[in-house]
């Protein structure tokens, strides 16, 4: 079974293939004060359990919410929680978990009388997660970049909690490397503080270094705005390059010579299909690229797809005449300046038609890309078990959550 904390992680939308990986720490962060008699193992167990029942995880964890709903009082057997990899890695002893949770001081999780089940405490109900709540969390979240790529979560959590006030959550930002099929740290994190003022103080602190390297810092709102502008510039460059390539492509278009035949003598109601059908009756091997003719016209041009096909067709006619219904058409091959003038006009018309099609499809393309992102963002990313499908670029704002390797 997959780790519950890795169910449907939110996507941070900045770079291609970027995903947010969540690990565990207390809902109140490691800033939670634990009694002196709590061992390191017990502290790790408490943080992991409180992560499972914390706001960030429960708001997206359908599996655990389902288990909670299976019991009318919301109890979840500890044996169920032990199917989650990170808790199982700490201990597989139900008794050890129960004894650790009993020492927790946050009041977030309650243990049953038989010491075999846990639930989120009824006096501490799950807050409603809505747009207002999301914005509130984002307002007190900071971004930092410049951390070693081989960093471990425990080390980062210790650093931020030891040097800054009231750090509630730390999120290591990772991306999925498809070749080795592993998640790799990007060297940046999101840090959720208790108050916005603390996050701003962290961002504004001058010369802040981690080791020998100075950290680049923004408020999360500012960071997303910066990335939005960078993306806009990239999109403009791509658009300009695409337009340039299109011009080059248009310039490369050439039409075959000796392939245009002028015809005249049309009478009555004659359609392009009538003309096409008659031409192919005379020579089925020919391919007509376009018939420059509108119903009601007295004359027009046949443009064939291959060089010399126009010349070949005229040579098959007797005295340049072709019977069509009850009339006789006169056909002549366009040559020299007459041919060059016609081909130039035909090329310009083709380019204009292509531009109209591109403009028409432009809006439709944006819709298709949005639909594609939406589908892919619903994929489940999983670091603890096997790598899942990675998400594509998206502009949603992810809410930082607690993490511990």
C-alpha positions, 0 to 999 in steps of 0.5 A, spaced: 500 500 500 502 506 498 504 511 503 498 516 505 502 522 506 504 521 498 497 521 496 495 526 490 501 531 492 500 538 490 504 541 484 508 547 484 508 550 478 514 553 475 519 548 471 517 542 467 516 535 471 516 539 478 513 536 483 512 537 491 514 531 495 511 531 502 514 528 508 512 528 515 513 533 521 508 535 526 502 540 524 505 545 529 512 543 526 518 541 530 517 547 534 512 543 538 515 542 545 515 535 547 517 533 555 524 531 557 522 524 557 520 523 550 526 519 546 528 521 539 524 515 537 518 517 540 518 524 538 519 521 531 513 517 532 509 523 534 511 527 529 509 522 524 502 520 527 500 528 527 502 529 520 497 523 518 492 526 522 494 534 521 490 539 516 495 538 510 494 531 510 487 529 511 485 535 506 487 531 501 488 523 503 482 520 501 485 513 504 485 515 511 479 519 511 475 513 508 478 509 514 476 515 519 469 515 516 469 507 516 468 508 524 462 512 527 467 515 532 473 516 527 477 511 530 483 508 526 486 502 528 494 503 529 495 496 525 492 500 519 497 506 520 503 501 520 501 499 513 504 506 511 512 506 510 514 511 514 511 509 520 513 502 519 520 504 518 520 507 525 517 501 528 512 496 527 510 495 535 503 497 536 505 498 543 511 503 542 506 507 538 501 508 543 506 509 548 509 515 544 502 518 542 500 518 550 506 523 551 504 528 545 502 535 548 499 538 542 492 535 543 491 533 536 491 526 536 487 522 541 488 514 543 483 509 545 482 506 552 485 499 549 491 503 546 490 500 539 486 505 535 487 513 534 483 519 532 484 526 531 481 529 537 474 531 537 476 538 541 480 539 535 476 538 529 479 539 522 479 546 519 475 547 513 480 548 507 478 553 502 481 559 498 481 563 504 485 558 508 489 557 502 491 564 501 492 565 509 497 559 509 501 562 503 501 569 506 506 566 511 510 562 507 517 564 505 521 561 499 529 559 500 534 557 494 541 555 495 541 549 499 545 543 497 542 538 493 544 532 497 541 535 503 536 531 508 530 533 511 532 532 518 538 537 517 534 542 514 528 542 519 533 542 525 537 548 521 530 552 520 527 551 527 534 552 530 535 559 527 528 562 526 522 563 530 516 559 530 517 555 523 511 550 522 512 547 516 518 545 511 517 543 504 523 540 500 521 541 493 523 536 488 523 534 481 522 527 478 528 525 474 525 520 469 532 516 467 533 513 474 526 514 476 527 517 482 526 524 485 531 529 486 532 535 491 532 542 487 535 545 492 530 550 494 524 549 500 518 553 502 518 554 510 511 556 513 511 560 519 507 561 525 506 569 523 507 573 516 512 578 520 516 572 522 516 570 514 518 577 512 523 577 517 526 571 514 526 574 507 529 580 509 535 578 513 541 580 510 547 576 508 543 569 510 547 563 508 547 556 509 554 553 509 558 558 505 552 559 500 547 565 501 540 563 500 536 567 495 529 568 498 522 571 497 515 571 500 511 565 497 507 570 493 512 574 490 516 568 488 510 565 484 509 572 481 517 572 479 516 565 476 510 567 472 514 573 469 519 569 467 514 564 464 511 569 460 518 572 458 520 564 455 513 564 452 514 570 448 521 568 446 518 561 444 512 565 440 517 569 437 522 563 435 515 560 432 513 566 428 520 566 425 520 559 424 514 560 420 516 565 416 522 561 414 518 555 413 513 560 408 519 562 405 521 555 403 514 554 400 515 553 392 510 551 387 512 546 381 513 549 374 509 547 368 504 545 372 498 551 371 493 550 366 489 556 364 482 554 362 476 558 359 469 558 355 465 556 362 458 556 361 452 554 365 453 552 372 459 548 373 463 546 379 470 545 381 468 538 382 465 537 375 472 540 372 476 535 377 472 529 375 473 531 367 480 532 368 481 525 371 477 522 366 482 524 361 488 522 365 487 518 372 494 519 374 494 526 375 494 529 382 490 536 382 493 541 387 487 546 387 482 549 382 482 556 382 475 557 380 468 559 383 462 557 381 459 562 376 466 564 373 467 564 365 475 562 366 480 559 371 486 555 373 488 548 374 494 547 378 497 540 379 501 538 384 507 535 380 512 539 375 510 538 368 504 535 369 500 541 366 504 541 360 503 533 360 496 534 361 495 540 355 499 535 350 494 530 351 488 534 349 486 535 341 488 542 339 488 544 347 480 543 347 476 539 353 469 537 353 465 539 359 458 537 359 455 541 353 461 546 352 468 546 350 473 549 354 480 552 351 486 550 355 493 553 355 499 552 359 502 558 363 509 560 362 514 565 363 512 571 366 505 569 366 506 563 370 511 567 375 506 572 376 500 567 378 505 562 382 507 569 386 499 570 387 498 563 389 503 563 394 501 569 398 494 566 398 497 560 401 500 564 407 494 568 408 490 562 409 495 558 413 495 564 418 488 564 419 488 557 420 493 558 426 490 564 429 483 560 429 487 554 432 491 558 437 485 559 442 483 552 442 490 550 443 490 553 450 484 550 452 487 543 450 494 544 454 489 546 460 485 540 459 492 536 459 495 539 465 489 538 469 488 531 467 496 530 469 495 534 475 490 528 478 496 523 477 498 520 484 506 522 485 509 517 490 516 517 492 516 512 498 514 507 493 514 506 486 515 513 482 508 515 479 507 519 473 510 526 474 505 532 473 506 538 468 507 545 468 501 548 472 500 555 475 496 553 482 499 555 488 501 549 493 500 549 500 506 548 504 506 542 509 511 539 514 516 534 512 521 529 515 525 525 511 
